[in-house]
């Protein structure tokens, strides 16, 4: 599903116009991004939790040359599914 498909579904289910649904989806994505950048988590009880997760520096290998490369430490987004989402996918 693409972003446009998602916006169309949100529009249909909420009764919002496609333009307003697009603004809502964009606002949601911006808010989650800003919150994760600040080091906080976004928790939707039953649905899941978005959180920033540190990734340590490590050694990598360039596949073309076989040369060892140092990969810097970074912070990556992580999503943990909630119990209601997991249950919905099981049935």
N, CA and C atoms as a LAMMPS dump frame, in Angstrom:
ITEM: TIMESTEP
0
ITEM: NUMBER OF ATOMS
273
ITEM: BOX BOUNDS ff ff ff
-5.0000000000000000e+02 5.0000000000000000e+02
-5.0000000000000000e+02 5.0000000000000000e+02
-5.0000000000000000e+02 5.0000000000000000e+02
ITEM: ATOMS id mol type element x y z
1 1 1 N 0.838 -1.171 0
2 1 2 C 0 0 0
3 1 3 C 0.892 1.246 0
4 2 1 N 0.634 2.139 -0.9
5 2 2 C 1.4 3.384 -0.981
6 2 3 C 0.785 4.434 -0.059
7 3 1 N 1.486 5.541 0.095
8 3 2 C 0.976 6.631 0.93
9 3 3 C -0.354 7.14 0.377
10 4 1 N -0.458 7.276 -0.934
11 4 2 C -1.696 7.758 -1.544
12 4 3 C -2.85 6.786 -1.308
13 5 1 N -2.571 5.476 -1.388
14 5 2 C -3.597 4.471 -1.094
15 5 3 C -4.051 4.6 0.36
16 6 1 N -3.09 4.792 1.261
17 6 2 C -3.397 4.93 2.677
18 6 3 C -4.257 6.166 2.923
19 7 1 N -3.886 7.279 2.316
20 7 2 C -4.66 8.517 2.453
21 7 3 C -6.091 8.305 1.957
22 8 1 N -6.245 7.601 0.854
23 8 2 C -7.583 7.338 0.301
24 8 3 C -8.415 6.509 1.275
25 9 1 N -7.797 5.499 1.91
26 9 2 C -8.522 4.676 2.883
27 9 3 C -8.915 5.493 4.107
28 10 1 N -8 6.342 4.592
29 10 2 C -8.302 7.199 5.736
30 10 3 C -9.448 8.132 5.379
31 11 1 N -9.417 8.671 4.185
32 11 2 C -10.472 9.565 3.721
33 11 3 C -11.82 8.85 3.715
34 12 1 N -11.846 7.654 3.196
35 12 2 C -13.081 6.879 3.108
36 12 3 C -13.618 6.518 4.483
37 13 1 N -12.741 6.028 5.372
38 13 2 C -13.178 5.577 6.69
39 13 3 C -13.561 6.723 7.622
40 14 1 N -12.931 7.89 7.467
41 14 2 C -13.176 8.997 8.393
42 14 3 C -14.206 9.987 7.881
43 15 1 N -14.493 9.962 6.591
44 15 2 C -15.418 10.93 6.018
45 15 3 C -14.76 12.263 5.709
46 16 1 N -13.43 12.335 5.865
47 16 2 C -12.692 13.552 5.52
48 16 3 C -12.473 13.611 4.017
49 17 1 N -12.236 14.8 3.511
50 17 2 C -11.867 14.906 2.107
51 17 3 C -10.462 14.328 1.948
52 18 1 N -10.108 13.975 0.734
53 18 2 C -8.776 13.412 0.49
54 18 3 C -7.691 14.415 0.88
55 19 1 N -7.96 15.684 0.655
56 19 2 C -6.98 16.725 1.003
57 19 3 C -6.78 16.802 2.528
58 20 1 N -7.879 16.778 3.286
59 20 2 C -7.791 16.83 4.742
60 20 3 C -7.161 15.551 5.308
61 21 1 N -7.499 14.411 4.735
62 21 2 C -6.898 13.145 5.162
63 21 3 C -5.388 13.165 4.903
64 22 1 N -4.975 13.731 3.769
65 22 2 C -3.548 13.848 3.458
66 22 3 C -2.834 14.721 4.47
67 23 1 N -3.481 15.816 4.861
68 23 2 C -2.892 16.699 5.876
69 23 3 C -2.775 15.967 7.21
70 24 1 N -3.789 15.179 7.566
71 24 2 C -3.767 14.432 8.826
72 24 3 C -2.658 13.384 8.826
73 25 1 N -2.506 12.665 7.721
74 25 2 C -1.454 11.652 7.617
75 25 3 C -0.078 12.317 7.678
76 26 1 N 0.101 13.421 6.968
77 26 2 C 1.375 14.15 7.01
78 26 3 C 1.675 14.65 8.422
79 27 1 N 0.657 15.174 9.113
80 27 2 C 0.839 15.662 10.48
81 27 3 C 1.233 14.518 11.412
82 28 1 N 0.608 13.358 11.238
83 28 2 C 0.944 12.182 12.042
84 28 3 C 2.405 11.798 11.839
85 29 1 N 2.827 11.705 10.583
86 29 2 C 4.205 11.301 10.282
87 29 3 C 5.212 12.312 10.81
88 30 1 N 4.918 13.595 10.67
89 30 2 C 5.813 14.641 11.173
90 30 3 C 5.914 14.584 12.695
91 31 1 N 4.794 14.369 13.363
92 31 2 C 4.782 14.314 14.824
93 31 3 C 5.582 13.122 15.339
94 32 1 N 5.397 11.965 14.73
95 32 2 C 6.163 10.777 15.137
96 32 3 C 7.651 11.013 14.892
97 33 1 N 8.006 11.576 13.749
98 33 2 C 9.408 11.84 13.427
99 33 3 C 10.033 12.799 14.428
100 34 1 N 9.351 13.902 14.712
101 34 2 C 9.877 14.889 15.659
102 34 3 C 10.038 14.295 17.054
103 35 1 N 9.075 13.473 17.474
104 35 2 C 9.136 12.855 18.791
105 35 3 C 10.307 11.893 18.891
106 36 1 N 10.522 11.089 17.851
107 36 2 C 11.643 10.148 17.856
108 36 3 C 12.981 10.886 17.817
109 37 1 N 13.049 11.974 17.055
110 37 2 C 14.281 12.772 16.999
111 37 3 C 14.614 13.355 18.36
112 38 1 N 13.596 13.668 19.161
113 38 2 C 13.799 14.217 20.501
114 38 3 C 14.173 13.129 21.518
115 39 1 N 14.139 11.858 21.077
116 39 2 C 14.511 10.76 21.964
117 39 3 C 13.362 10.173 22.749
118 40 1 N 12.135 10.58 22.458
119 40 2 C 10.96 10.079 23.161
120 40 3 C 10.288 8.967 22.371
121 41 1 N 9.327 8.297 22.991
122 41 2 C 8.58 7.235 22.324
123 41 3 C 7.144 7.693 22.058
124 42 1 N 6.509 7.047 21.098
125 42 2 C 5.098 7.283 20.779
126 42 3 C 4.397 5.956 21.015
127 43 1 N 3.467 5.928 21.969
128 43 2 C 2.815 4.688 22.353
129 43 3 C 1.313 4.77 22.103
130 44 1 N 0.807 3.856 21.28
131 44 2 C -0.632 3.712 21.053
132 44 3 C -1.034 2.396 21.71
133 45 1 N -1.641 2.483 22.884
134 45 2 C -1.987 1.293 23.651
135 45 3 C -2.805 0.324 22.793
136 46 1 N -2.338 -0.91 22.738
137 46 2 C -3.006 -1.953 21.963
138 46 3 C -2.532 -2.033 20.529
139 47 1 N -2.084 -0.91 19.96
140 47 2 C -1.629 -0.905 18.569
141 47 3 C -0.132 -1.144 18.478
142 48 1 N 0.649 -0.321 19.185
143 48 2 C 2.088 -0.505 19.154
144 48 3 C 2.834 0.711 19.641
145 49 1 N 4.163 0.607 19.625
146 49 2 C 5.009 1.668 20.138
147 49 3 C 6.15 1.95 19.168
148 50 1 N 6.322 3.233 18.843
149 50 2 C 7.456 3.689 18.06
150 50 3 C 8.502 4.198 19.049
151 51 1 N 9.76 3.785 18.898
152 51 2 C 10.792 4.252 19.805
153 51 3 C 12.126 4.364 19.068
154 52 1 N 12.988 5.286 19.537
155 52 2 C 14.325 5.378 18.962
156 52 3 C 15.202 4.287 19.587
157 53 1 N 16.016 3.643 18.779
158 53 2 C 16.861 2.557 19.265
159 53 3 C 18.311 2.802 18.831
160 54 1 N 19.234 2.868 19.789
161 54 2 C 20.634 3.099 19.419
162 54 3 C 21.235 1.862 18.751
163 55 1 N 22.041 2.084 17.754
164 55 2 C 22.764 1.002 17.075
165 55 3 C 24.248 1.302 17.237
166 56 1 N 24.985 0.367 17.8
167 56 2 C 26.398 0.565 18.087
168 56 3 C 27.236 0.602 16.811
169 57 1 N 28.407 1.207 16.906
170 57 2 C 29.357 1.198 15.789
171 57 3 C 29.798 -0.252 15.552
172 58 1 N 30.1 -0.577 14.301
173 58 2 C 30.492 -1.954 13.982
174 58 3 C 31.359 -1.989 12.739
175 59 1 N 31.98 -3.125 12.527
176 59 2 C 32.794 -3.34 11.337
177 59 3 C 31.922 -3.905 10.23
178 60 1 N 32.097 -3.388 9.031
179 60 2 C 31.401 -3.909 7.868
180 60 3 C 32.41 -4.278 6.802
181 61 1 N 31.947 -4.892 5.734
182 61 2 C 32.83 -5.282 4.64
183 61 3 C 32.236 -4.763 3.336
184 62 1 N 33.055 -4.044 2.556
185 62 2 C 32.641 -3.59 1.237
186 62 3 C 32.536 -4.822 0.35
187 63 1 N 31.348 -5.14 -0.19
188 63 2 C 31.187 -6.363 -0.974
189 63 3 C 31.99 -6.37 -2.278
190 64 1 N 32.28 -5.212 -2.828
191 64 2 C 33.04 -5.166 -4.089
192 64 3 C 34.527 -5.42 -3.892
193 65 1 N 35.077 -4.793 -2.847
194 65 2 C 36.534 -4.862 -2.662
195 65 3 C 36.945 -5.798 -1.543
196 66 1 N 36.028 -6.167 -0.667
197 66 2 C 36.365 -6.998 0.47
198 66 3 C 37.04 -6.201 1.585
199 67 1 N 37.163 -4.894 1.402
200 67 2 C 37.819 -4.029 2.373
201 67 3 C 36.929 -3.844 3.607
202 68 1 N 37.561 -3.87 4.785
203 68 2 C 36.834 -3.636 6.027
204 68 3 C 36.534 -2.143 6.165
205 69 1 N 35.3 -1.844 6.621
206 69 2 C 34.867 -0.461 6.757
207 69 3 C 34.271 -0.284 8.163
208 70 1 N 34.519 0.86 8.76
209 70 2 C 33.926 1.167 10.062
210 70 3 C 32.569 1.834 9.829
211 71 1 N 31.509 1.254 10.378
212 71 2 C 30.171 1.813 10.275
213 71 3 C 29.89 2.545 11.584
214 72 1 N 29.541 3.821 11.487
215 72 2 C 29.351 4.665 12.67
216 72 3 C 28.102 4.271 13.46
217 73 1 N 28.121 4.589 14.752
218 73 2 C 26.95 4.391 15.597
219 73 3 C 25.847 5.345 15.141
220 74 1 N 24.616 4.916 15.314
221 74 2 C 23.483 5.733 14.887
222 74 3 C 22.248 5.39 15.71
223 75 1 N 21.198 6.135 15.515
224 75 2 C 19.918 5.846 16.162
225 75 3 C 18.914 5.532 15.057
226 76 1 N 18.213 4.413 15.203
227 76 2 C 17.248 3.978 14.198
228 76 3 C 15.86 3.88 14.817
229 77 1 N 14.802 4.053 14.026
230 77 2 C 13.454 3.899 14.558
231 77 3 C 13.113 2.422 14.731
232 78 1 N 12.31 2.135 15.747
233 78 2 C 11.899 0.765 16.024
234 78 3 C 10.395 0.77 16.286
235 79 1 N 9.692 -0.256 15.817
236 79 2 C 8.261 -0.39 16.08
237 79 3 C 8.01 -1.728 16.745
238 80 1 N 7.306 -1.711 17.865
239 80 2 C 6.909 -2.931 18.554
240 80 3 C 5.385 -3.017 18.485
241 81 1 N 4.881 -4.092 17.918
242 81 2 C 3.438 -4.257 17.766
243 81 3 C 2.775 -4.507 19.114
244 82 1 N 1.585 -3.945 19.306
245 82 2 C 0.812 -4.127 20.53
246 82 3 C -0.034 -5.386 20.472
247 83 1 N -0.614 -5.74 21.596
248 83 2 C -1.367 -6.988 21.704
249 83 3 C -2.588 -7.032 20.796
250 84 1 N -3.323 -5.927 20.665
251 84 2 C -4.519 -5.928 19.815
252 84 3 C -4.152 -6.092 18.342
253 85 1 N -3.06 -5.46 17.918
254 85 2 C -2.611 -5.592 16.525
255 85 3 C -2.169 -7.027 16.247
256 86 1 N -1.431 -7.604 17.166
257 86 2 C -0.987 -8.999 17.004
258 86 3 C -2.181 -9.948 16.936
259 87 1 N -3.162 -9.729 17.796
260 87 2 C -4.359 -10.588 17.824
261 87 3 C -5.155 -10.447 16.53
262 88 1 N -5.236 -9.229 16.002
263 88 2 C -5.984 -9.002 14.759
264 88 3 C -5.336 -9.728 13.583
265 89 1 N -4.011 -9.807 13.583
266 89 2 C -3.315 -10.472 12.487
267 89 3 C -3.38 -11.994 12.605
268 90 1 N -3.557 -12.502 13.799
269 90 2 C -3.647 -13.965 14.006
270 90 3 C -4.956 -14.521 13.494
271 91 1 N -6.036 -13.742 13.597
272 91 2 C -7.356 -14.286 13.213
273 91 3 C -7.609 -14.156 11.737
